[in-house]
Amino acid sequence: MADNYLFAYGTLLNGENEFAIYLKKNCSFYANGRFKGRLYDMGEYPGAINDEHSSTYVHGSIFIIRNVKSVLKQLDYYEGFSTDEEQPNLFIRKPVEIESDTGIVRCWCYLYNLPVDGLPLIASGDYVKYKEPAP
């Protein structure tokens, strides 16, 4: 199981986001990573699809979670992952095998859970670079 590792690829990497700040206080950066799939621009945030057959990758960061139960509860709230939320959930939390410099790390990851037809693809798979202002 993913246990105490989390893979973040979107707004949780934005240092000004309140949940990103929470993440940094309750987790430790472990390594940069990536998984096979596609990343889409949803407007205010990205959505990732895990696809083992993809030739492209979604890039992000692996974190070690210190208090797994309470941190995942907060992040589930942020990502709208709950039986109390509108169904189907926009995002689902699943274990994903992440490639890193240290090898494969099984991490919790929030994946987009609705159709992506017509959504803009982020070809680089890297949301942080995608959102950087042009030089």
One Martini backbone bead per residue (centre of mass of N, CA, C, O) as a GRO file, in nm:
protein
  135
    1MET     BB    1   0.103   0.032   0.007
    2ALA     BB    2   0.133   0.378   0.042
    3ASP     BB    3   0.083   0.492   0.319
    4ASN     BB    4   0.329   0.766   0.369
    5TYR     BB    5   0.282   0.855   0.064
    6LEU     BB    6   0.292   1.149  -0.154
    7PHE     BB    7   0.159   1.276  -0.463
    8ALA     BB    8   0.234   1.592  -0.615
    9TYR     BB    9   0.118   1.817  -0.914
   10GLY     BB   10  -0.014   2.094  -0.814
   11THR     BB   11  -0.144   2.312  -0.585
   12LEU     BB   12   0.037   2.171  -0.356
   13LEU     BB   13   0.300   2.337  -0.489
   14ASN     BB   14   0.181   2.605  -0.391
   15GLY     BB   15   0.308   2.816  -0.149
   16GLU     BB   16   0.019   2.992  -0.115
   17ASN     BB   17  -0.135   2.754  -0.043
   18GLU     BB   18  -0.289   2.639   0.239
   19PHE     BB   19  -0.242   2.327   0.177
   20ALA     BB   20   0.059   2.350   0.114
   21ILE     BB   21   0.138   2.451   0.390
   22TYR     BB   22   0.030   2.208   0.543
   23LEU     BB   23   0.205   1.999   0.402
   24LYS     BB   24   0.485   2.118   0.494
   25LYS     BB   25   0.417   2.077   0.807
   26ASN     BB   26   0.329   1.739   0.762
   27CYS     BB   27   0.576   1.708   0.561
   28SER     BB   28   0.831   1.552   0.358
   29PHE     BB   29   1.053   1.576   0.134
   30TYR     BB   30   1.181   1.325  -0.096
   31ALA     BB   31   1.100   1.351  -0.422
   32ASN     BB   32   1.105   1.339  -0.738
   33GLY     BB   33   0.842   1.266  -0.989
   34ARG     BB   34   0.665   1.002  -1.190
   35PHE     BB   35   0.390   0.924  -1.421
   36LYS     BB   36   0.194   0.758  -1.628
   37GLY     BB   37   0.030   1.014  -1.828
   38ARG     BB   38  -0.211   1.285  -1.791
   39LEU     BB   39  -0.245   1.648  -1.817
   40TYR     BB   40  -0.491   1.887  -1.710
   41ASP     BB   41  -0.669   2.188  -1.767
   42MET     BB   42  -0.919   2.324  -1.529
   43GLY     BB   43  -0.795   2.624  -1.459
   44GLU     BB   44  -0.731   2.627  -1.125
   45TYR     BB   45  -0.643   2.327  -1.204
   46PRO     BB   46  -0.535   2.006  -1.219
   47GLY     BB   47  -0.560   1.685  -1.404
   48ALA     BB   48  -0.499   1.340  -1.353
   49ILE     BB   49  -0.403   1.054  -1.554
   50ASN     BB   50  -0.369   0.717  -1.529
   51ASP     BB   51  -0.136   0.557  -1.784
   52GLU     BB   52   0.056   0.287  -1.864
   53HIS     BB   53   0.036   0.349  -2.199
   54SER     BB   54   0.176   0.603  -2.189
   55SER     BB   55   0.422   0.844  -2.326
   56THR     BB   56   0.352   1.016  -2.081
   57TYR     BB   57   0.397   1.249  -1.802
   58VAL     BB   58   0.365   1.308  -1.455
   59HIS     BB   59   0.478   1.574  -1.255
   60GLY     BB   60   0.646   1.581  -0.919
   61SER     BB   61   0.602   1.519  -0.563
   62ILE     BB   62   0.741   1.355  -0.286
   63PHE     BB   63   0.592   1.264   0.028
   64ILE     BB   64   0.617   1.245   0.378
   65ILE     BB   65   0.392   1.139   0.611
   66ARG     BB   66   0.340   1.179   0.950
   67ASN     BB   67   0.003   1.197   0.975
   68VAL     BB   68  -0.191   1.024   0.787
   69LYS     BB   69  -0.488   1.049   0.879
   70SER     BB   70  -0.506   1.366   0.907
   71VAL     BB   71  -0.392   1.447   0.630
   72LEU     BB   72  -0.590   1.291   0.446
   73LYS     BB   73  -0.840   1.432   0.552
   74GLN     BB   74  -0.762   1.717   0.453
   75LEU     BB   75  -0.710   1.640   0.151
   76ASP     BB   76  -0.985   1.525   0.091
   77TYR     BB   77  -1.130   1.788   0.134
   78TYR     BB   78  -0.978   1.955  -0.082
   79GLU     BB   79  -1.047   1.728  -0.320
   80GLY     BB   80  -1.342   1.602  -0.275
   81PHE     BB   81  -1.301   1.319  -0.107
   82SER     BB   82  -1.627   1.178  -0.065
   83THR     BB   83  -1.939   1.060   0.027
   84ASP     BB   84  -2.046   1.367   0.082
   85GLU     BB   85  -2.000   1.422  -0.198
   86GLU     BB   86  -2.039   1.462  -0.504
   87GLN     BB   87  -2.148   1.234  -0.747
   88PRO     BB   88  -1.885   1.198  -0.869
   89ASN     BB   89  -1.587   1.254  -0.789
   90LEU     BB   90  -1.342   1.454  -0.908
   91PHE     BB   91  -1.159   1.303  -0.700
   92ILE     BB   92  -0.924   1.036  -0.640
   93ARG     BB   93  -0.772   0.811  -0.411
   94LYS     BB   94  -0.463   0.652  -0.510
   95PRO     BB   95  -0.240   0.415  -0.576
   96VAL     BB   96   0.091   0.497  -0.709
   97GLU     BB   97   0.353   0.445  -0.923
   98ILE     BB   98   0.661   0.612  -0.867
   99GLU     BB   99   0.912   0.768  -1.028
  100SER     BB  100   1.253   0.776  -0.912
  101ASP     BB  101   1.583   0.805  -0.819
  102THR     BB  102   1.514   0.565  -0.590
  103GLY     BB  103   1.268   0.458  -0.745
  104ILE     BB  104   0.990   0.294  -0.659
  105VAL     BB  105   0.692   0.468  -0.534
  106ARG     BB  106   0.424   0.426  -0.328
  107CYS     BB  107   0.143   0.649  -0.374
  108TRP     BB  108  -0.058   0.886  -0.302
  109CYS     BB  109  -0.323   0.997  -0.536
  110TYR     BB  110  -0.488   1.254  -0.713
  111LEU     BB  111  -0.741   1.175  -0.941
  112TYR     BB  112  -0.914   1.217  -1.208
  113ASN     BB  113  -1.290   1.127  -1.242
  114LEU     BB  114  -1.352   1.257  -1.521
  115PRO     BB  115  -1.400   1.362  -1.812
  116VAL     BB  116  -1.159   1.506  -2.073
  117ASP     BB  117  -1.318   1.619  -2.286
  118GLY     BB  118  -1.184   1.928  -2.411
  119LEU     BB  119  -0.938   1.943  -2.248
  120PRO     BB  120  -0.642   2.079  -2.180
  121LEU     BB  121  -0.331   1.980  -2.249
  122ILE     BB  122  -0.032   1.913  -2.064
  123ALA     BB  123   0.237   1.817  -2.233
  124SER     BB  124   0.466   1.816  -2.002
  125GLY     BB  125   0.330   1.735  -1.709
  126ASP     BB  126   0.404   2.035  -1.577
  127TYR     BB  127   0.248   2.260  -1.380
  128VAL     BB  128   0.461   2.454  -1.274
  129LYS     BB  129   0.581   2.533  -1.552
  130TYR     BB  130   0.309   2.609  -1.688
  131LYS     BB  131   0.258   2.858  -1.465
  132GLU     BB  132   0.484   3.008  -1.557
  133PRO     BB  133   0.597   3.286  -1.656
  134ALA     BB  134   0.684   3.437  -1.920
  135PRO     BB  135   0.991   3.588  -2.022
   0.00000   0.00000   0.00000
